[in-house]
Amino acid sequence: MMATLDIESAARECAGNHAKFDSFCWYDRPDDNPQEWGIVYTHNRDSGILSRCNAESIGKALAPFVESGDVTEEHHTHWACGWVDGYAIRVFRNGEITKAFRTYFALLERMEAYPILDESRMEAMEVEESASAWEDWARDDFIRALEKRFGVDTVSDPDKTGIKKLFDDTATAICEYWYSDGSGMTVRIDKITEAVELESALPFLDTTLSDRAQATLSGLLDSIERSREFGLILAGASMGSAHFYSIRLYGMSPRIADECERLILSVQSRGVLDSLDPQALADLLAELQTIARILDA
């Protein structure tokens, strides 16, 4: 890196460096002695936040020299990374190192001592790109991970703030933060999902029964009420009458689903209510088991 050299050596190395570039054609090179000019690159299509942040700072520092004509902005295509951006800098004028190159060299020395030229801008870019990554892919990945963990779909979150708060609160609680992977901001969705508490996630988990299952459950409860073995069935399911009637509200919390599951098992074990469709009853049991399993997630 040129910053490891003294400025005179760095200037000699930079001036005319384009002549050594492999398979390079500089169509808009300066008319006045191109060997006094050097080309430096700041970032490319695949650059991470650090390079792009520093490129902004370099651009601001060199802007006055772009206006004076001692620096030109360069955008070149490249087979490996699509494109690269940087500057052509007049390194020498009348045998003297230009102020433009001295300014650039000073930036290189700063980056050699500490890699970030503008830490506040770096932090702002990380926040901006983390927010963009959340919208682009992280929210959907988080929702899919929640659904996989708890075994049910998620309910809609119209203003999209509830799921984000659940994500942020959980990440903060376990000190899991966004970080740059070299090309952009990323975060460990799996670690955050594993730490989500059921009580916090429950408002976003769809624990409603299908229409068919609700109809089957309604018929089941009506049949049990009319059954001569009503009390025995409730006792077998370890349920009280008051709790049995609360099920009519169909508030399918995991706890209620667990109660319903035991109720059905009690019904089946006693061999009553044969008039109910066995397949519909089996399907209802499967849905209840899925909801009840959330408690053990």
C-alpha positions as CSV (number, residue, x, y, z in Angstrom):
1,M,0.0,0.0,0.0
2,M,1.3,3.4,-0.9
3,A,0.8,4.7,2.7
4,T,3.7,2.5,3.8
5,L,6.1,4.5,1.6
6,D,7.3,8.1,2.0
7,I,5.3,10.5,-0.1
8,E,8.0,10.9,-2.7
9,S,8.3,7.1,-3.2
10,A,4.5,6.8,-3.3
11,A,4.2,9.6,-5.9
12,R,6.7,7.9,-8.2
13,E,4.9,4.6,-7.8
14,C,1.5,6.2,-8.6
15,A,2.5,8.4,-11.5
16,G,2.0,6.5,-14.7
17,N,0.8,3.4,-12.9
18,H,-2.0,2.8,-15.5
19,A,0.7,1.9,-18.1
20,K,1.2,-1.3,-16.0
21,F,-2.4,-2.3,-15.8
22,D,-3.2,-5.6,-17.5
23,S,-5.8,-5.4,-20.4
24,F,-6.5,-1.8,-19.6
25,C,-7.6,0.9,-22.0
26,W,-8.0,4.5,-20.7
27,Y,-10.2,6.2,-23.3
28,D,-10.5,9.6,-21.6
29,R,-7.0,9.9,-20.4
30,P,-5.7,13.5,-20.0
31,D,-4.1,15.2,-22.9
32,D,-1.2,16.7,-21.0
33,N,1.4,14.0,-20.3
34,P,-0.5,11.0,-18.9
35,Q,2.7,9.8,-17.2
36,E,2.3,12.5,-14.6
37,W,-1.1,11.1,-13.7
38,G,-2.0,8.1,-11.6
39,I,-5.2,6.1,-11.2
40,V,-6.5,5.1,-7.8
41,Y,-9.6,3.0,-7.0
42,T,-11.8,3.5,-4.0
43,H,-14.6,0.9,-4.3
44,N,-16.3,-1.5,-6.7
45,R,-19.7,-3.1,-7.2
46,D,-19.1,-5.7,-4.5
47,S,-17.4,-3.4,-1.9
48,G,-18.6,-3.5,1.7
49,I,-19.7,-0.6,3.9
50,L,-16.2,0.3,5.0
51,S,-14.8,0.8,1.5
52,R,-18.0,2.7,0.4
53,C,-17.9,4.9,3.5
54,N,-14.2,5.7,3.0
55,A,-14.9,6.3,-0.7
56,E,-17.4,9.1,0.3
57,S,-14.8,10.7,2.5
58,I,-12.1,10.5,-0.2
59,G,-14.6,12.0,-2.7
60,K,-15.3,15.0,-0.4
61,A,-11.6,15.6,0.2
62,L,-10.8,15.5,-3.6
63,A,-13.8,17.5,-4.7
64,P,-12.0,20.8,-4.8
65,F,-9.3,19.3,-7.1
66,V,-12.0,17.9,-9.4
67,E,-13.1,21.5,-9.8
68,S,-9.6,22.7,-10.4
69,G,-8.8,20.0,-12.9
70,D,-6.1,18.1,-11.0
71,V,-8.4,15.2,-10.4
72,T,-11.0,13.4,-12.6
73,E,-13.6,11.0,-11.5
74,E,-13.2,7.5,-13.1
75,H,-15.7,4.7,-13.6
76,H,-14.3,1.6,-15.2
77,T,-15.8,-1.7,-16.1
78,H,-14.1,-4.9,-14.8
79,W,-14.6,-8.5,-15.8
80,A,-14.4,-9.8,-12.2
81,C,-16.5,-7.3,-10.2
82,G,-18.6,-5.5,-12.9
83,W,-17.2,-2.0,-12.3
84,V,-14.7,-0.1,-10.2
85,D,-14.8,3.6,-9.2
86,G,-12.0,5.9,-8.3
87,Y,-10.0,8.9,-9.5
88,A,-7.2,9.9,-11.8
89,I,-4.9,12.3,-9.9
90,R,-2.3,14.6,-11.3
91,V,0.7,13.5,-9.2
92,F,3.3,15.8,-10.6
93,R,3.3,19.3,-12.1
94,N,6.7,20.7,-13.2
95,G,8.4,18.0,-11.3
96,E,6.7,18.9,-8.0
97,I,4.1,16.7,-6.2
98,T,0.7,18.3,-6.5
99,K,-1.5,19.3,-3.6
100,A,-4.1,16.9,-4.9
101,F,-1.8,13.9,-4.5
102,R,-0.6,15.1,-1.1
103,T,-4.2,15.3,0.0
104,Y,-4.9,11.7,-1.2
105,F,-1.7,10.4,0.4
106,A,-2.7,12.0,3.7
107,L,-5.9,10.1,3.6
108,L,-4.0,6.8,2.9
109,E,-1.9,7.5,6.0
110,R,-5.0,8.0,8.1
111,M,-6.5,4.8,6.9
112,E,-3.2,3.0,7.7
113,A,-3.4,4.2,11.3
114,Y,-7.2,3.6,11.6
115,P,-9.3,2.1,8.8
116,I,-12.4,4.3,9.1
117,L,-12.1,7.9,7.8
118,D,-15.5,9.0,9.2
119,E,-16.8,6.9,12.0
120,S,-20.1,8.8,12.4
121,R,-20.9,8.3,8.7
122,M,-19.9,4.7,9.0
123,E,-22.4,4.2,11.9
124,A,-25.1,6.0,10.0
125,M,-24.5,3.8,6.9
126,E,-24.7,0.7,9.1
127,V,-28.1,1.8,10.5
128,E,-29.4,2.7,7.0
129,E,-28.3,-0.6,5.4
130,S,-29.5,-2.7,8.4
131,A,-32.9,-1.1,7.9
132,S,-32.8,-1.8,4.2
133,A,-31.7,-5.4,4.8
134,W,-34.6,-5.9,7.2
135,E,-37.1,-4.8,4.5
136,D,-35.3,-6.7,1.7
137,W,-34.9,-10.1,3.3
138,A,-34.5,-10.3,7.1
139,R,-38.2,-9.7,8.0
140,D,-39.3,-12.6,5.8
141,D,-36.5,-14.8,7.0
142,F,-37.4,-14.1,10.6
143,I,-41.1,-14.8,10.0
144,R,-40.3,-18.1,8.2
145,A,-37.9,-19.0,11.1
146,L,-40.7,-18.3,13.7
147,E,-43.1,-20.5,11.7
148,K,-40.7,-23.3,11.5
149,R,-39.9,-23.1,15.2
150,F,-43.5,-23.0,16.5
151,G,-45.0,-25.1,13.7
152,V,-47.8,-22.6,12.8
153,D,-48.2,-19.7,10.5
154,T,-47.9,-16.1,11.6
155,V,-50.8,-13.8,11.7
156,S,-50.7,-10.5,9.8
157,D,-48.9,-7.5,11.2
158,P,-50.5,-4.7,9.2
159,D,-48.1,-1.8,10.2
160,K,-45.1,-4.2,10.3
161,T,-43.9,-2.8,13.6
162,G,-44.9,-5.6,15.9
163,I,-42.7,-8.3,14.3
164,K,-39.8,-5.7,14.1
165,K,-40.1,-4.9,17.8
166,L,-40.1,-8.6,18.7
167,F,-37.0,-9.0,16.6
168,D,-35.2,-6.0,18.1
169,D,-36.2,-6.7,21.7
170,T,-35.0,-10.3,21.4
171,A,-31.8,-9.4,19.7
172,T,-31.0,-6.8,22.3
173,A,-31.7,-9.2,25.1
174,I,-29.2,-11.7,23.9
175,C,-26.7,-9.1,22.6
176,E,-27.0,-10.2,19.0
177,Y,-26.5,-7.3,16.6
178,W,-26.2,-6.5,12.9
179,Y,-22.7,-6.7,11.5
180,S,-21.0,-6.3,8.1
181,D,-20.0,-9.5,6.3
182,G,-17.8,-7.6,3.8
183,S,-20.5,-6.9,1.3
184,G,-23.4,-5.7,3.4
185,M,-25.1,-5.8,6.8
186,T,-26.3,-9.2,8.1
187,V,-27.6,-10.7,11.3
188,R,-27.9,-14.2,12.8
189,I,-31.6,-14.8,12.4
190,D,-31.3,-18.4,13.8
191,K,-29.8,-17.2,17.1
192,I,-32.5,-14.6,17.6
193,T,-35.3,-16.9,16.7
194,E,-34.1,-19.5,19.2
195,A,-34.2,-16.9,21.9
196,V,-37.8,-15.6,21.2
197,E,-40.0,-16.2,24.2
198,L,-43.4,-17.9,23.6
199,E,-45.3,-15.2,25.5
200,S,-43.8,-12.5,23.3
201,A,-44.3,-14.5,20.1
202,L,-47.9,-15.6,20.8
203,P,-49.6,-12.5,19.4
204,F,-48.0,-13.2,16.1
205,L,-48.7,-16.9,15.9
206,D,-51.9,-18.1,14.1
207,T,-53.5,-20.6,16.6
208,T,-56.9,-20.5,15.0
209,L,-58.5,-23.7,13.8
210,S,-59.5,-24.3,10.2
211,D,-63.2,-23.9,9.4
212,R,-63.6,-27.7,9.2
213,A,-61.9,-28.2,12.5
214,Q,-64.0,-25.6,14.2
215,A,-67.2,-27.2,12.9
216,T,-66.0,-30.6,14.1
217,L,-65.1,-29.2,17.5
218,S,-68.5,-27.6,17.8
219,G,-70.2,-30.8,17.0
220,L,-68.0,-32.7,19.4
221,L,-68.8,-30.4,22.3
222,D,-72.6,-30.6,21.6
223,S,-72.5,-34.4,21.4
224,I,-70.5,-34.6,24.7
225,E,-73.0,-32.3,26.4
226,R,-75.8,-34.7,25.4
227,S,-73.9,-37.8,26.3
228,R,-74.8,-39.8,29.3
229,E,-71.1,-40.1,30.0
230,F,-70.6,-36.3,30.1
231,G,-69.1,-36.4,33.5
232,L,-66.9,-39.4,32.9
233,I,-65.5,-37.8,29.7
234,L,-64.6,-34.6,31.5
235,A,-63.1,-36.5,34.3
236,G,-61.0,-38.5,31.9
237,A,-59.8,-35.3,30.3
238,S,-59.1,-33.8,33.8
239,M,-61.4,-30.9,33.0
240,G,-64.0,-29.1,35.0
241,S,-67.4,-28.2,33.6
242,A,-66.6,-24.5,33.8
243,H,-63.5,-25.0,31.7
244,F,-65.4,-27.2,29.3
245,Y,-67.8,-24.4,28.6
246,S,-65.0,-21.9,28.2
247,I,-63.8,-23.9,25.2
248,R,-66.9,-22.8,23.4
249,L,-65.2,-19.4,23.0
250,Y,-62.7,-21.2,20.7
251,G,-59.9,-19.1,22.0
252,M,-57.2,-21.4,20.7
253,S,-54.4,-20.6,23.0
254,P,-51.9,-23.4,23.2
255,R,-53.3,-24.2,26.7
256,I,-56.8,-24.5,25.4
257,A,-55.6,-26.6,22.5
258,D,-53.9,-28.9,24.9
259,E,-57.2,-29.3,26.9
260,C,-59.1,-30.0,23.7
261,E,-56.6,-32.6,22.7
262,R,-57.0,-34.5,26.0
263,L,-60.8,-34.1,25.7
264,I,-60.7,-35.9,22.3
265,L,-58.4,-38.6,23.5
266,S,-60.8,-39.2,26.4
267,V,-63.7,-39.4,24.0
268,Q,-61.8,-41.9,21.8
269,S,-60.7,-44.0,24.7
270,R,-64.3,-44.5,25.8
271,G,-65.5,-45.5,22.3
272,V,-68.5,-43.2,22.3
273,L,-69.7,-40.7,19.8
274,D,-69.2,-43.0,16.9
275,S,-71.5,-40.8,14.8
276,L,-68.7,-38.3,14.3
277,D,-66.6,-38.5,11.2
278,P,-63.4,-40.3,12.3
279,Q,-61.3,-38.5,9.7
280,A,-62.6,-35.1,10.7
281,L,-62.0,-35.9,14.3
282,A,-58.4,-37.1,13.4
283,D,-57.8,-33.9,11.4
284,L,-59.0,-31.8,14.4
285,L,-56.7,-33.7,16.7
286,A,-53.8,-33.0,14.4
287,E,-54.5,-29.3,14.3
288,L,-54.9,-29.2,18.1
289,Q,-51.6,-31.1,18.6
290,T,-49.8,-28.6,16.4
291,I,-51.1,-25.7,18.4
292,A,-50.5,-27.4,21.7
293,R,-47.0,-28.2,20.7
294,I,-46.2,-24.5,20.8
295,L,-45.9,-24.8,24.6
296,D,-43.0,-27.1,24.2
297,A,-41.2,-25.1,21.5
